[in-house]
Amino acid sequence: MSPAHGDEGGIPRGPRRALPPRAVTGEGGRDANEAKTETLRRRHLQRRARMLGLELRHSAHGYALVDAERKRVEGRSDMTLDEIESRLAS
Protein backbone atom coordinates (compact mmCIF):
# COMPACT_ATOMS: atom_id res chain seq x y z
CA MET A 1 0.00 0.00 0.00
CA SER A 2 1.41 3.40 -0.96
CA PRO A 3 1.44 6.27 1.52
CA ALA A 4 -0.94 9.17 1.11
CA HIS A 5 0.33 11.86 -1.19
CA GLY A 6 1.05 14.31 1.64
CA ASP A 7 3.02 11.74 3.63
CA GLU A 8 5.80 11.13 1.08
CA GLY A 9 8.32 13.23 2.97
CA GLY A 10 10.52 15.86 1.40
CA ILE A 11 9.41 19.37 0.68
CA PRO A 12 5.69 19.88 1.24
CA ARG A 13 4.03 21.30 -1.83
CA GLY A 14 0.85 23.25 -1.81
CA PRO A 15 -1.10 25.08 -4.44
CA ARG A 16 0.93 27.89 -5.97
CA ARG A 17 -0.35 31.34 -5.30
CA ALA A 18 0.51 34.46 -7.21
CA LEU A 19 1.99 37.10 -4.95
CA PRO A 20 0.43 40.54 -5.22
CA PRO A 21 2.75 43.21 -6.64
CA ARG A 22 4.46 45.39 -4.09
CA ALA A 23 2.88 48.78 -4.12
CA VAL A 24 5.19 51.70 -3.49
CA THR A 25 3.34 54.86 -2.62
CA GLY A 26 4.14 58.38 -1.58
CA GLU A 27 7.56 60.00 -1.71
CA GLY A 28 9.36 56.64 -1.65
CA GLY A 29 7.64 55.60 -4.86
CA ARG A 30 8.40 58.86 -6.62
CA ASP A 31 12.05 58.74 -5.54
CA ALA A 32 12.31 55.14 -6.71
CA ASN A 33 10.81 56.05 -10.08
CA GLU A 34 13.20 58.97 -10.54
CA ALA A 35 16.19 56.81 -9.61
CA LYS A 36 15.07 54.09 -12.06
CA THR A 37 14.54 56.67 -14.82
CA GLU A 38 18.05 58.06 -14.28
CA THR A 39 19.54 54.55 -14.28
CA LEU A 40 17.80 53.68 -17.54
CA ARG A 41 18.91 56.95 -19.12
CA ARG A 42 22.52 56.43 -18.00
CA ARG A 43 22.57 52.89 -19.40
CA HIS A 44 21.13 54.13 -22.70
CA LEU A 45 23.86 56.78 -22.91
CA GLN A 46 26.52 54.16 -22.06
CA ARG A 47 25.36 52.04 -24.99
CA ARG A 48 25.38 55.05 -27.34
CA ALA A 49 28.88 55.98 -26.18
CA ARG A 50 30.14 52.41 -26.75
CA MET A 51 28.77 52.49 -30.31
CA LEU A 52 30.99 55.54 -30.91
CA GLY A 53 34.05 53.92 -29.32
CA LEU A 54 33.74 55.90 -26.10
CA GLU A 55 33.13 54.98 -22.48
CA LEU A 56 30.86 56.82 -20.06
CA ARG A 57 32.48 57.16 -16.63
CA HIS A 58 31.06 58.57 -13.41
CA SER A 59 32.88 60.21 -10.52
CA ALA A 60 32.01 62.37 -7.54
CA HIS A 61 32.27 65.42 -9.81
CA GLY A 62 29.99 64.20 -12.59
CA TYR A 63 30.25 62.24 -15.83
CA ALA A 64 33.01 62.02 -18.41
CA LEU A 65 33.39 60.49 -21.85
CA VAL A 66 36.67 58.60 -22.24
CA ASP A 67 38.09 57.60 -25.62
CA ALA A 68 40.02 54.44 -26.56
CA GLU A 69 43.32 56.08 -25.51
CA ARG A 70 41.86 56.68 -22.01
CA LYS A 71 41.73 60.45 -22.54
CA ARG A 72 38.73 62.49 -21.50
CA VAL A 73 36.71 63.95 -24.34
CA GLU A 74 36.82 67.75 -24.10
CA GLY A 75 39.09 67.30 -21.06
CA ARG A 76 36.10 67.33 -18.72
CA SER A 77 34.98 65.01 -15.95
CA ASP A 78 32.19 67.20 -14.57
CA MET A 79 29.54 66.84 -17.26
CA THR A 80 25.85 66.24 -16.57
CA LEU A 81 23.80 63.58 -18.33
CA ASP A 82 22.19 66.36 -20.40
CA GLU A 83 25.64 67.49 -21.59
CA ILE A 84 26.63 63.89 -22.32
CA GLU A 85 23.46 63.38 -24.33
CA SER A 86 24.00 66.52 -26.42
CA ARG A 87 27.66 65.58 -26.99
CA LEU A 88 26.72 62.09 -28.20
CA ALA A 89 24.01 63.51 -30.46
CA SER A 90 26.46 65.75 -32.33
Secondary structure, DSSP 8 states (H G I E B T S, - for coil): ----GGGS-SS--------------HHHHHHHHHHHHHHHHHHHHHHHHHHTT-EEEE-SS-EEEE-TTS-BGGG-S-B-HHHHHHHHH-
